[in-house]
């Protein structure tokens, strides 16, 4: 019974120790961007009715680190390039990297420009030229503060350039050529009209006289386009600048970030609670194990003296040789003197019995054991009679062992 209690406690301890703990594994790509990419994929497939071209793009979107080990990334069209002058692909794995470029040109992708692009807080390039996008341009793009290039030429966009896009103060290159139905004015704040600057890769950072006052230091690293600025050929745009200030942007990424951080906080709190619960279970299991061990030890301490007392009691009940002989003598029948003389006269003619004493031997060796597995020594003498087997006393068999003491005989095997 004690061992079963101990086994239950040990099993409880193992179960508690093996309970799943909340573990945070830091991937190279920021989890907020991973969540934004999941929404982008969901929106693209839904708006295109699960179009095969979009599915082909997403074939490589597996794993949890789209940034990968190099600037071009592991997921098609997703890149994590320089961010504020730091080459992100050189950062340690335990430092999160941010998505800076969404680059999926020349795929003939259908649908509208996904508004989930506005969830990428650190986006610097948006390149979706030569696809089949249609509909209006999402105003929320105007609140991506780090955006430096927008290349959406040769699509089928309609309407006008959202006034909110004039808030893109870091924008250097804006290409909307080939969108034949795009019309209206150019929001104030967008780059000036594109000018031929030659190959900025060879002239920067020195001054290029053909560019006038244009600063080639603004050249973006991911393009060798010799024209830098706003280009709108083959559209209905005439080049007029909108007279008013740009509309204040509504920024989904800010709301998304707040919601994401709140979700992260709740998940972390849940993980903390689960961790505390697991620790509490382990503590309780260890306490239960110790309690059972202490109980088992205490019962052992009580049981041992009882067993010793019982053994002493058994030994005390075993008669000494003298006491045993006295009891046998008391139980022997009283023989009258005449009967004794009669017996003696009758035995004169019979064969004399074997003499008692150490020289006496048993005809056939008899092996008997006591209840304590000690060997009986035969023959032994009781009332001047030799005995070659255990003798009965009070309905129990007894014999003498090597030290001369009496012991109870073990039953004979049948």
C-alpha positions as CSV (number, residue, x, y, z in Angstrom):
1,X,0.0,0.0,0.0
2,X,2.8,2.4,0.9
3,X,4.5,1.8,-2.5
4,X,1.3,2.5,-4.4
5,X,1.0,5.9,-2.6
6,X,4.6,6.6,-3.5
7,X,4.0,5.6,-7.1
8,X,1.0,7.9,-7.4
9,X,3.0,10.8,-6.0
10,X,5.9,10.1,-8.4
11,X,3.5,9.9,-11.4
12,X,2.0,13.2,-10.4
13,X,5.4,14.8,-10.3
14,X,6.3,13.5,-13.8
15,X,3.0,14.7,-15.2
16,X,3.5,18.2,-13.8
17,X,7.1,18.4,-15.0
18,X,6.1,17.3,-18.5
19,X,3.2,19.8,-18.8
20,X,3.7,22.1,-21.8
21,X,5.2,25.4,-20.8
22,X,4.7,28.6,-22.7
23,X,7.9,29.2,-24.7
24,X,8.6,32.3,-26.7
25,X,10.7,31.6,-29.8
26,X,12.1,34.7,-31.5
27,X,12.2,34.4,-35.2
28,X,14.2,36.8,-37.4
29,X,11.1,38.4,-38.9
30,X,9.0,40.7,-36.6
31,X,5.8,39.0,-35.5
32,X,3.8,42.1,-36.4
33,X,4.9,41.9,-40.0
34,X,4.2,38.1,-40.0
35,X,0.6,38.9,-39.0
36,X,0.4,41.6,-41.7
37,X,1.7,39.2,-44.3
38,X,-1.0,36.7,-43.3
39,X,-3.7,39.4,-43.8
40,X,-2.2,40.4,-47.1
41,X,-2.3,36.8,-48.4
42,X,-5.9,36.3,-47.1
43,X,-7.1,39.5,-48.8
44,X,-5.3,38.8,-52.1
45,X,-6.8,35.3,-52.4
46,X,-10.3,36.4,-51.4
47,X,-10.5,39.4,-53.7
48,X,-9.2,37.3,-56.7
49,X,-11.4,34.3,-56.0
50,X,-8.3,32.2,-55.2
51,X,-6.7,33.1,-58.6
52,X,-3.9,30.7,-59.7
53,X,-1.5,33.6,-60.3
54,X,-1.8,34.7,-56.7
55,X,-1.5,31.0,-55.5
56,X,1.7,30.7,-57.5
57,X,3.2,33.8,-55.7
58,X,2.3,32.3,-52.3
59,X,3.8,28.9,-53.0
60,X,7.0,30.0,-51.3
61,X,5.2,31.6,-48.3
62,X,6.1,28.9,-45.8
63,X,7.9,28.9,-42.5
64,X,8.0,31.8,-40.0
65,X,11.0,33.8,-41.3
66,X,10.2,35.5,-44.6
67,X,13.2,37.9,-44.2
68,X,15.6,34.9,-44.3
69,X,19.4,35.1,-44.3
70,X,19.8,37.6,-47.1
71,X,18.3,40.8,-48.4
72,X,16.1,39.1,-51.0
73,X,14.3,37.0,-48.3
74,X,12.7,33.6,-48.4
75,X,9.2,34.5,-49.5
76,X,8.6,35.6,-53.0
77,X,8.1,39.4,-53.2
78,X,9.0,40.0,-49.5
79,X,12.3,41.7,-48.7
80,X,13.9,43.0,-45.6
81,X,16.6,45.4,-46.8
82,X,18.4,48.3,-45.2
83,X,16.5,50.0,-42.5
84,X,17.8,53.4,-41.3
85,X,21.2,52.6,-42.8
86,X,21.4,49.2,-41.1
87,X,21.7,46.1,-43.3
88,X,19.1,44.0,-41.6
89,X,20.4,40.6,-43.0
90,X,23.6,41.1,-41.0
91,X,21.7,41.4,-37.6
92,X,21.8,38.5,-35.1
93,X,19.0,36.0,-35.3
94,X,17.6,37.2,-32.0
95,X,17.0,40.7,-33.4
96,X,13.7,41.2,-35.2
97,X,13.9,42.3,-38.8
98,X,11.2,44.4,-40.5
99,X,9.7,44.0,-44.0
100,X,10.8,47.0,-46.1
101,X,10.0,46.0,-49.6
102,X,6.9,44.4,-51.2
103,X,8.2,43.6,-54.7
104,X,5.9,41.6,-57.0
105,X,6.0,43.1,-60.5
106,X,5.2,41.5,-63.9
107,X,2.9,38.7,-62.7
108,X,-0.4,39.8,-64.2
109,X,-2.0,39.7,-60.8
110,X,-5.7,40.5,-60.8
111,X,-7.8,42.4,-58.3
112,X,-7.2,45.7,-56.5
113,X,-4.1,46.9,-54.7
114,X,-4.5,45.2,-51.3
115,X,-5.2,47.7,-48.5
116,X,-3.4,45.3,-46.2
117,X,-0.2,46.8,-47.6
118,X,-1.0,49.7,-45.3
119,X,-0.2,47.5,-42.3
120,X,3.5,47.4,-43.0
121,X,4.8,50.1,-40.7
122,X,8.4,50.1,-42.0
123,X,7.7,49.6,-45.7
124,X,10.0,51.6,-48.0
125,X,9.2,50.2,-51.5
126,X,5.9,49.2,-53.0
127,X,6.5,47.7,-56.5
128,X,3.6,46.1,-58.3
129,X,4.1,47.3,-61.9
130,X,2.9,45.3,-64.9
131,X,0.0,43.5,-63.2
132,X,-3.7,43.7,-63.8
133,X,-4.8,45.7,-60.8
134,X,-7.9,47.9,-61.2
135,X,-10.1,50.1,-59.1
136,X,-9.0,53.1,-57.1
137,X,-5.8,53.5,-55.1
138,X,-6.1,53.0,-51.4
139,X,-5.8,56.3,-49.5
140,X,-4.1,54.6,-46.5
141,X,-0.8,54.2,-48.4
142,X,-0.3,57.9,-47.6
143,X,0.4,57.1,-44.0
144,X,3.4,54.8,-44.6
145,X,6.1,57.2,-43.2
146,X,9.2,55.4,-44.6
147,X,7.9,54.9,-48.1
148,X,10.6,55.9,-50.7
149,X,9.4,54.3,-53.9
150,X,6.0,53.5,-55.4
151,X,6.0,51.7,-58.7
152,X,2.5,50.8,-59.9
153,X,2.9,51.6,-63.6
154,X,1.2,49.6,-66.4
155,X,-1.9,48.5,-64.4
156,X,-5.6,49.5,-64.8
157,X,-6.2,51.8,-61.9
158,X,-9.0,54.3,-62.1
159,X,-10.0,57.5,-60.3
160,X,-7.4,60.0,-59.0
161,X,-4.3,59.9,-56.8
162,X,-5.5,60.1,-53.2
163,X,-4.8,63.5,-51.6
164,X,-3.5,61.6,-48.6
165,X,-0.5,60.4,-50.6
166,X,0.9,64.0,-50.4
167,X,2.0,63.1,-46.9
168,X,4.7,60.8,-48.2
169,X,7.5,63.2,-47.4
170,X,10.2,60.6,-47.9
171,X,9.0,59.4,-51.3
172,X,11.7,59.8,-54.0
173,X,10.3,57.8,-56.9
174,X,6.6,57.6,-57.9
175,X,5.8,55.8,-61.2
176,X,2.2,55.6,-62.3
177,X,2.8,55.5,-66.1
178,X,0.5,53.4,-68.3
179,X,-2.6,53.6,-66.1
180,X,-4.7,55.1,-68.9
181,X,-7.8,55.8,-66.8
182,X,-6.0,57.5,-64.0
183,X,-6.8,61.3,-63.9
184,X,-6.8,64.4,-61.8
185,X,-4.1,66.5,-60.1
186,X,-1.0,65.4,-58.4
187,X,-1.2,65.9,-54.6
188,X,1.1,68.5,-53.2
189,X,4.0,66.9,-51.3
190,X,4.7,64.1,-53.9
191,X,8.1,64.2,-55.7
192,X,8.5,66.7,-58.4
193,X,8.1,65.5,-62.0
194,X,10.8,63.0,-63.1
195,X,13.9,64.3,-64.7
196,X,16.7,62.6,-66.5
197,X,19.5,62.3,-64.1
198,X,21.7,59.8,-66.0
199,X,22.7,56.7,-64.0
200,X,22.5,57.8,-60.4
201,X,24.5,54.7,-59.5
202,X,27.6,56.3,-61.2
203,X,27.0,60.0,-60.5
204,X,25.9,59.9,-56.8
205,X,27.0,61.4,-54.5
206,X,28.7,64.0,-56.8
207,X,26.7,66.8,-58.3
208,X,25.1,66.0,-61.7
209,X,24.7,69.2,-63.8
210,X,22.0,67.6,-65.9
211,X,19.8,67.2,-62.9
212,X,20.0,70.9,-61.9
213,X,19.2,71.1,-58.2
214,X,18.1,67.5,-57.9
215,X,19.9,65.8,-55.1
216,X,21.1,62.4,-56.3
217,X,21.8,61.4,-52.7
218,X,18.2,60.6,-52.6
219,X,18.7,57.7,-55.0
220,X,17.2,54.5,-53.7
221,X,19.4,51.5,-53.6
222,X,17.0,49.0,-55.2
223,X,16.6,50.9,-58.6
224,X,18.9,52.0,-61.4
225,X,16.1,54.0,-63.0
226,X,17.7,57.1,-64.5
227,X,14.5,59.0,-64.1
228,X,13.8,60.0,-60.5
229,X,10.6,61.7,-59.4
230,X,6.9,61.5,-60.4
231,X,6.3,60.0,-63.8
232,X,2.7,59.8,-65.3
233,X,3.1,59.1,-69.0
234,X,0.1,57.4,-70.8
235,X,-2.4,58.6,-68.1
236,X,-5.0,61.3,-68.1
237,X,-3.0,63.3,-65.6
238,X,-1.8,66.7,-67.0
239,X,0.8,67.4,-64.3
240,X,-1.1,70.0,-62.4
241,X,-0.5,70.1,-58.6
242,X,-3.5,70.0,-56.3
243,X,-4.1,73.4,-54.8
244,X,-4.7,72.4,-51.2
245,X,-2.7,70.6,-48.6
246,X,-3.0,66.8,-48.6
247,X,-5.7,65.3,-46.5
248,X,-4.6,64.0,-43.1
249,X,-4.1,60.2,-43.5
250,X,-6.0,57.5,-41.7
251,X,-3.3,54.9,-40.7
252,X,-4.5,51.3,-40.4
253,X,-1.0,50.3,-39.4
254,X,-1.3,52.4,-36.2
255,X,-4.6,50.7,-35.3
256,X,-3.2,47.3,-36.3
257,X,-0.1,47.9,-34.2
258,X,-2.1,48.8,-31.1
259,X,-4.4,45.8,-31.6
260,X,-1.4,43.5,-32.3
261,X,0.5,44.8,-29.2
262,X,-2.6,44.3,-27.1
263,X,-3.0,40.8,-28.4
264,X,0.7,40.1,-27.7
265,X,0.2,41.5,-24.2
266,X,-2.8,39.2,-23.6
267,X,-0.9,36.2,-25.0
268,X,2.1,36.9,-22.8
269,X,-0.2,37.3,-19.8
270,X,-1.8,34.0,-20.7
271,X,1.6,32.3,-21.1
272,X,2.7,33.8,-17.7
273,X,-0.4,32.4,-16.0
274,X,0.1,29.0,-17.6
275,X,3.7,29.0,-16.5
276,X,2.7,29.9,-13.0
277,X,0.1,27.2,-13.0
278,X,2.6,24.6,-14.2
279,X,5.1,25.7,-11.5
280,X,2.3,25.4,-8.9
281,X,1.5,21.9,-10.1
282,X,5.1,20.9,-9.9
283,X,5.4,22.4,-6.4
284,X,2.2,20.6,-5.2
285,X,3.4,17.3,-6.8
286,X,6.8,17.6,-5.0
287,X,5.1,18.4,-1.7
288,X,2.8,15.4,-2.2
289,X,5.8,13.2,-3.0
290,X,7.6,14.5,0.2
291,X,4.5,14.0,2.3
292,X,4.1,10.4,1.1
293,X,7.8,9.7,1.6
294,X,7.6,11.1,5.2
295,X,4.5,9.1,5.9
296,X,6.1,5.9,4.5
297,X,9.2,6.5,6.6
298,X,7.2,7.2,9.7
299,X,5.2,4.0,9.3
300,X,8.4,2.1,8.7
301,X,9.8,3.5,12.0
302,X,6.7,2.4,13.9
303,X,6.6,-1.0,12.2
304,X,10.2,-2.0,12.8
305,X,9.9,-1.9,16.7
306,X,6.7,-3.8,16.5
307,X,8.3,-6.5,14.4
308,X,11.2,-6.7,16.8
309,X,8.8,-7.0,19.7
310,X,6.9,-9.8,18.0
311,X,10.2,-11.7,17.2
312,X,11.3,-11.3,20.9
313,X,7.8,-12.6,22.0
314,X,8.1,-15.6,19.7
315,X,11.6,-16.3,21.1
316,X,10.4,-15.9,24.7
317,X,7.6,-18.4,24.0
318,X,10.1,-21.1,22.8
319,X,10.8,-23.3,25.8
320,X,14.3,-23.8,27.0
321,X,15.6,-27.4,27.2
322,X,15.1,-27.6,30.9
323,X,11.6,-26.1,30.8
324,X,10.7,-28.4,27.9
325,X,11.9,-31.5,29.8
326,X,10.0,-30.4,32.9
327,X,6.8,-30.0,30.9
328,X,7.3,-33.4,29.2
329,X,7.9,-35.0,32.6
330,X,4.8,-33.5,34.0
331,X,2.8,-34.8,31.1
332,X,4.2,-38.3,31.4
333,X,1.7,-40.9,33.0
334,X,2.3,-41.9,36.6
335,X,3.6,-45.4,36.8
336,X,3.1,-47.5,39.9
337,X,6.1,-49.2,41.4
338,X,4.7,-52.6,40.7
339,X,4.1,-51.7,37.1
340,X,7.7,-50.5,36.8
341,X,9.1,-53.8,38.1
342,X,6.7,-55.6,35.8
343,X,7.9,-53.7,32.8
344,X,11.5,-54.2,33.7
345,X,11.0,-57.9,34.0
346,X,9.2,-58.1,30.7
347,X,11.9,-56.1,28.9
348,X,14.7,-58.3,30.1
349,X,14.2,-60.7,27.3
350,X,13.8,-57.9,24.7
351,X,16.5,-56.2,22.8
352,X,18.0,-53.3,24.8
353,X,17.2,-49.8,23.4
354,X,19.8,-47.7,21.8
355,X,21.9,-45.9,24.4
356,X,21.3,-42.1,24.8
357,X,24.1,-39.6,24.5
358,X,26.4,-38.3,21.9
359,X,27.4,-41.7,20.7
360,X,23.8,-42.5,19.7
361,X,23.0,-42.4,16.0
362,X,19.8,-42.6,14.0
363,X,19.3,-45.5,11.7
364,X,18.3,-43.3,8.7
365,X,19.4,-39.6,8.5
366,X,16.4,-37.3,9.0
367,X,16.5,-33.8,7.8
368,X,14.1,-31.4,9.4
369,X,14.0,-27.6,9.6
370,X,12.6,-25.2,12.1
371,X,10.2,-22.4,11.2
372,X,13.2,-20.1,11.2
373,X,14.9,-22.3,8.6
374,X,17.5,-23.7,11.1
375,X,18.5,-27.3,10.9
376,X,17.3,-29.7,13.6
377,X,20.1,-31.8,15.2
378,X,19.3,-35.5,15.5
379,X,19.4,-37.5,17.7
380,X,18.5,-35.6,20.8
381,X,17.7,-37.1,24.2
382,X,14.5,-36.5,26.2
383,X,14.1,-38.4,29.5
384,X,16.9,-40.7,28.6
385,X,15.3,-41.5,25.2
386,X,16.9,-40.7,21.9
387,X,14.7,-39.1,19.2
388,X,15.5,-39.1,15.5
389,X,12.6,-36.8,14.6
390,X,10.7,-33.9,16.0
391,X,8.6,-34.7,19.0
392,X,5.1,-33.4,19.6
393,X,4.3,-31.1,22.5
394,X,1.0,-29.2,22.8
395,X,0.0,-30.2,19.3
396,X,3.2,-28.7,17.9
397,X,6.5,-30.4,16.8
398,X,9.8,-29.4,18.4
399,X,13.4,-30.2,18.0
400,X,16.9,-29.2,19.2
401,X,19.2,-27.0,17.1
402,X,23.0,-26.8,17.2
403,X,23.1,-24.4,20.2
404,X,21.0,-26.8,22.3
405,X,17.9,-24.6,22.3
406,X,14.5,-25.8,21.3
407,X,12.8,-24.6,18.2
408,X,9.4,-25.2,16.6
409,X,9.7,-27.6,13.6
410,X,8.5,-26.5,10.2
411,X,5.6,-28.7,8.8
412,X,6.7,-31.5,6.6
413,X,6.1,-31.0,2.9
414,X,3.3,-33.2,1.6
